[in-house]
Amino acid sequence: MKHQPLQLPLLLLLTVLLVQLSAFWLPGVAEPRAVEVRGVWMTANDMPILRDRQRLGIALDQLSRSGFNTIYPVMWNSGMTYYPSVAMQRRGFQSFTFRGLQGQDLLEELVSQGHARGLRVIPWFEFGFMVPPGSEIARLHPDWLSRTRTGGTTSISAAGEVAWLNPFHPEVKTFLSELVLEVVSGYDADGLQFDDHFSLPNAFGYDPFTVEQVRLETKKPPPAEATNPAWVQWRADRITAFLAELRQVIRSRKPQVLVSISPNYHDFAFKLQLQNWLVWVRRGLIDEVVVQVYRPDLESFASELNRPELEASRTLLPTAIGIMAGQRQSPVPMERIFAQAQAARQRGLGVAFFSFESLWERSEEPVETRLQGFRTLLASPGGS
């Protein structure tokens, strides 16, 4: 009888142990599998739909019924925000507020209508550090622009001639952080996405501010050769450091907001754009990767899926492949889209399509044929 007081604590301990062991051994108890990305980018070309409440509702209905679960609507493009930005107006970068035809806040409307249909809404900061050379930002702050060794401030991109904000300049970092925090704090968005423009072409980094920073740290000027490995690494490390700062601030405001990145394949991204995204994956700085693999046929597309960085990434976080669904002057047949998407999904990779306007509206094939193609494609879960 003298041991009786120990019976209740002992029983409690045994109960706890049994619960823990059953959770460990029972096959039905496991962590939930990460959601497969089935997304689409909505670009500035989709603005007639994004600005009209009724047309937006129809578009989101089509996406939801076709098996999509994520939209990436553009919110930072050509030196403008498509949501009301206090930071842009306060700095004199944007004198007007971009609103919908019914006076609505575009991002607020997207979040509301998207969530009502079970879609994740992840605003896309498409331009990253890019700005048009004639933008108010470039005009008012030429000191914010990065430069090439010959003093040039622009490069040619898919968006035409663009200037590049200096990702190493503290005022640039503060400005971009303000834009990000406006979205994180002001909207119930599921995350935010940067793409291959959250970077700097390797020819840049020779502006006076950066040159002085290099001199202070290394006691010598930057190498004349832009592809010098140590010089590439120095600049890439500082872009990584800025992303780490952004990540920390985002987490402090809304821990549930995810950070998505849509880069090119790693060798290109790192060596030519100073975007060391595989390090970002390994350091836990991002929550989702959508690698752009825009290829004209299945063979070249499938070969890209064998890159080791994709396997490394998919073991750590949700990883998807960006697939070209067509452009205005170069439509892509549903057969090719279907084959490429199947190849990606069979490898346990999600998919995101560029872009919404080319899914079914701007195509040489009938709308219903395209809609049915995506319904069939996305009806079943992807591979493992």
C-alpha positions in Angstrom: 0.0 0.0 0.0 2.9 2.4 0.6 3.5 2.5 -3.2 -0.1 3.4 -4.1 0.5 7.2 -4.6 2.8 6.3 -7.6 0.2 4.4 -9.5 -1.6 7.4 -11.1 1.6 9.1 -12.3 2.8 5.8 -13.7 -0.5 5.2 -15.5 -0.3 8.6 -17.0 3.2 8.1 -18.1 2.4 4.8 -19.8 -0.6 6.3 -21.5 1.5 9.1 -23.0 4.1 6.6 -24.2 1.5 4.4 -25.8 0.0 7.4 -27.6 3.4 8.5 -28.9 4.3 5.0 -30.0 1.0 4.5 -31.8 1.4 7.7 -33.6 4.9 6.6 -34.7 3.9 3.1 -35.8 0.4 3.3 -37.2 0.6 3.6 -41.0 -2.4 6.0 -41.2 -0.8 8.7 -39.0 1.7 10.9 -40.9 2.4 14.5 -41.7 0.2 15.8 -44.4 1.7 15.8 -47.9 2.6 19.2 -49.4 0.1 20.6 -51.8 1.0 20.1 -55.4 1.3 23.4 -57.2 -1.1 23.7 -60.1 -0.8 27.4 -60.9 -0.9 30.1 -63.5 0.6 33.5 -63.9 -1.7 36.4 -64.6 0.2 39.2 -66.4 -0.3 42.8 -67.3 -1.8 41.4 -70.6 -4.6 40.0 -68.4 -5.4 43.4 -67.0 -8.8 43.7 -68.8 -9.9 40.7 -66.8 -8.2 41.6 -63.6 -9.8 45.0 -63.6 -13.4 43.8 -64.2 -15.1 42.2 -61.2 -17.5 40.1 -63.3 -14.9 38.9 -65.8 -12.5 38.1 -63.0 -15.1 35.9 -61.4 -15.7 34.0 -64.6 -12.0 33.5 -65.1 -11.4 32.2 -61.6 -14.4 29.9 -61.9 -12.8 28.4 -65.0 -9.5 27.9 -63.2 -11.0 26.3 -60.2 -13.2 24.0 -62.2 -10.3 23.0 -64.4 -8.2 21.8 -61.4 -6.0 24.8 -60.7 -5.2 25.7 -57.1 -2.9 28.7 -57.4 -2.8 32.1 -59.1 0.2 34.4 -59.4 -1.3 37.8 -60.3 1.2 40.6 -61.2 1.4 43.4 -58.7 4.8 45.0 -59.4 5.6 45.7 -63.1 7.3 48.4 -65.1 7.9 50.6 -62.1 4.3 50.5 -61.0 2.2 48.7 -58.4 -1.2 47.4 -59.3 -2.4 47.8 -55.7 -2.7 51.2 -53.8 0.8 51.8 -52.6 1.5 54.4 -49.9 5.2 53.9 -50.4 5.0 54.6 -54.2 2.9 57.8 -53.7 5.0 59.1 -50.7 8.2 58.8 -52.7 6.6 60.4 -55.8 7.1 57.3 -57.9 3.4 56.8 -58.8 0.9 59.7 -58.7 -2.2 57.6 -59.4 -3.8 54.6 -57.8 -4.5 51.6 -60.1 -8.0 50.4 -59.5 -10.6 48.2 -61.1 -13.4 49.4 -63.4 -15.8 49.3 -60.4 -13.4 51.2 -58.2 -12.1 48.1 -56.4 -8.6 47.4 -55.1 -7.4 44.8 -57.6 -5.4 42.7 -55.0 -8.2 42.8 -52.4 -10.7 41.6 -55.0 -8.3 38.9 -56.2 -7.8 37.6 -52.7 -11.5 37.7 -51.9 -12.7 36.0 -55.1 -9.8 33.6 -55.3 -10.2 32.3 -51.7 -13.9 31.9 -52.3 -13.0 29.4 -55.0 -10.4 27.6 -53.0 -7.5 29.2 -54.9 -4.2 30.3 -53.3 -3.5 33.9 -54.2 0.3 34.7 -54.4 1.0 38.2 -55.7 3.8 38.3 -58.2 6.5 40.9 -58.0 7.4 40.4 -61.6 10.0 43.1 -62.1 12.0 42.5 -59.0 15.0 44.9 -59.3 14.1 45.9 -62.9 12.6 49.2 -63.8 12.0 51.0 -67.1 14.8 53.5 -67.8 12.2 56.2 -68.2 10.3 55.4 -65.0 9.9 57.9 -62.2 12.1 55.7 -60.0 15.0 55.9 -62.5 14.5 59.6 -63.1 14.3 60.6 -59.4 17.0 58.2 -58.2 19.7 57.7 -60.7 21.9 56.9 -57.7 19.8 53.8 -57.1 20.7 52.3 -60.5 23.5 49.7 -60.9 26.0 50.2 -63.7 28.2 48.1 -66.0 32.0 48.5 -66.1 31.6 51.0 -69.0 29.0 53.0 -67.1 25.9 51.6 -68.8 22.7 51.5 -66.8 20.5 49.3 -69.1 20.3 45.9 -70.6 18.0 44.2 -73.0 15.5 41.7 -71.6 12.2 40.1 -72.6 10.6 43.3 -71.4 12.7 45.4 -73.7 15.4 47.8 -72.5 15.4 47.9 -68.7 17.5 49.5 -65.9 18.4 47.6 -62.7 18.0 48.9 -59.2 21.1 48.2 -57.2 20.3 45.3 -54.8 23.3 46.3 -52.6 22.1 49.8 -52.0 20.4 50.2 -48.6 17.8 52.7 -49.9 16.8 50.3 -52.7 16.5 47.5 -50.2 14.4 49.7 -47.9 12.1 50.6 -50.8 11.5 47.1 -52.0 10.9 45.9 -48.4 8.3 48.6 -48.1 6.4 47.3 -51.1 6.6 43.7 -49.8 5.4 44.6 -46.4 2.5 46.6 -47.8 1.2 43.5 -49.4 2.0 41.2 -46.5 0.4 43.5 -43.9 -2.5 44.9 -45.9 -3.8 41.8 -47.6 -4.8 38.2 -46.7 -2.6 36.9 -49.6 -1.1 33.4 -49.2 2.4 34.5 -50.1 4.4 36.5 -52.5 6.5 35.6 -55.5 9.7 36.9 -57.0 11.1 35.5 -60.2 14.3 35.6 -62.3 14.3 39.4 -62.0 15.0 39.3 -58.2 18.6 39.3 -59.4 21.2 41.3 -61.2 22.9 40.6 -64.6 26.5 39.7 -64.0 27.7 42.7 -66.1 26.4 45.0 -63.4 27.8 46.0 -60.0 30.2 48.7 -61.1 28.3 51.7 -59.8 30.1 54.1 -57.4 28.3 52.8 -54.3 29.1 49.2 -54.9 32.7 49.8 -56.0 33.3 51.7 -52.7 31.7 48.8 -50.7 34.1 46.4 -52.4 37.1 48.6 -51.8 36.1 48.8 -48.1 35.8 45.1 -47.7 38.6 43.8 -49.9 41.0 46.8 -50.1 40.9 46.7 -53.9 38.4 47.5 -56.7 36.0 44.9 -58.2 37.6 42.6 -60.8 37.4 43.9 -64.4 36.1 40.5 -65.5 32.4 40.3 -64.6 32.4 36.5 -64.6 35.3 36.3 -62.1 34.1 33.6 -59.7 34.9 35.5 -56.5 33.2 38.6 -57.8 30.1 36.6 -58.9 30.0 35.0 -55.4 30.4 38.4 -53.6 27.4 39.8 -55.4 25.3 36.7 -55.2 25.9 36.4 -51.4 24.5 39.9 -50.9 21.4 39.2 -52.8 21.0 36.1 -50.6 21.5 38.3 -47.5 18.8 40.7 -48.6 16.4 37.8 -49.2 17.2 36.5 -45.7 16.4 40.0 -44.3 13.1 40.1 -46.2 12.2 36.6 -45.0 12.8 37.5 -41.4 10.6 40.7 -41.6 7.8 38.8 -43.4 7.9 36.1 -40.8 7.7 38.6 -38.0 4.5 40.1 -39.5 2.7 37.0 -40.8 4.5 33.7 -40.2 2.1 31.8 -42.4 2.9 33.9 -45.6 5.0 31.9 -47.9 7.9 33.1 -50.1 7.9 31.7 -53.7 10.7 32.0 -56.2 10.5 31.4 -60.0 14.0 31.3 -61.3 15.8 29.8 -64.3 17.8 26.6 -64.0 20.5 27.1 -61.4 23.7 27.3 -63.4 22.2 30.1 -65.6 20.6 31.8 -62.6 23.7 31.9 -60.5 26.5 32.6 -63.0 24.6 35.0 -65.2 22.0 36.6 -62.9 23.8 36.2 -59.5 20.7 34.4 -58.2 21.9 31.5 -56.0 18.5 30.0 -55.4 19.6 26.5 -54.5 21.3 28.0 -51.5 18.0 29.7 -50.7 16.3 26.4 -50.8 18.9 24.7 -48.5 18.9 27.6 -46.0 15.1 27.6 -45.7 14.8 31.1 -47.1 12.0 30.2 -49.4 8.9 28.0 -49.2 8.3 27.2 -52.9 10.2 27.0 -56.2 8.7 27.2 -59.6 11.6 26.8 -62.1 11.0 28.2 -65.6 11.5 25.5 -68.2 10.2 27.1 -71.4 11.2 24.6 -74.2 9.8 24.1 -77.7 9.5 20.3 -77.5 9.1 17.4 -75.1 12.6 16.1 -75.6 14.4 19.3 -74.6 11.9 19.9 -71.8 12.3 16.4 -70.3 16.1 16.7 -70.3 15.9 19.8 -68.1 13.9 17.8 -65.6 16.9 15.7 -64.9 18.9 18.6 -63.4 20.2 17.7 -59.9 18.9 21.0 -58.4 15.4 19.9 -59.1 15.8 16.7 -57.2 17.5 18.5 -54.4 14.8 21.1 -54.2 11.8 18.7 -54.3 13.1 16.8 -51.3 13.0 19.9 -49.2 10.0 22.0 -50.4 7.2 22.1 -53.0 8.9 22.4 -56.4 7.1 23.1 -59.6 8.0 23.6 -63.3 7.0 26.7 -65.2 5.6 25.7 -68.6 4.9 27.9 -71.6 1.2 27.8 -72.6 1.7 30.2 -75.4 2.3 33.8 -76.3 0.3 36.2 -78.5 2.5 35.6 -81.6 3.4 32.0 -80.8 0.6 29.8 -79.6 1.4 26.4 -78.1 -0.8 23.4 -78.9 -2.6 21.6 -76.1 -0.8 18.3 -77.0 2.6 19.8 -76.2 1.4 21.5 -73.0 -0.2 18.2 -71.9 2.9 16.1 -72.6 5.3 18.5 -70.8 3.0 18.8 -67.8 2.6 15.1 -67.5 6.4 14.6 -67.7 6.9 17.1 -64.8 4.1 15.7 -62.7 5.3 12.1 -63.1 8.5 13.2 -61.4 6.6 14.6 -58.4 6.9 18.2 -59.6 4.0 20.7 -59.7 3.2 22.8 -62.7 2.5 26.5 -63.4 1.6 27.9 -66.8 2.6 31.1 -68.5 0.2 32.7 -68.8 -3.5 33.0 -68.2 -4.4 34.6 -71.5 -2.9 31.8 -73.4 -4.6 28.9 -71.5 -7.7 29.0 -73.7 -8.7 32.5 -74.8 -5.8 33.2 -77.1 -5.3 29.9 -78.9 -5.7 28.5 -82.3 -7.7 25.6 -80.7 -11.3 25.9 -79.6 -11.8 27.2 -76.1 -13.7 24.1 -75.0 -10.9 21.9 -76.3 -8.4 23.7 -74.2 -10.6 23.8 -71.1 -11.2 20.0 -71.4 -7.5 19.4 -71.9 -6.6 21.2 -68.6 -9.5 19.5 -66.8 -8.2 16.1 -67.9 -4.6 17.0 -67.1 -5.2 18.3 -63.6 -8.0 16.0 -62.6 -5.7 13.3 -61.2 -2.9 13.8 -58.6 0.6 14.0 -59.9 3.3 11.4 -59.4 5.5 11.0 -56.4 
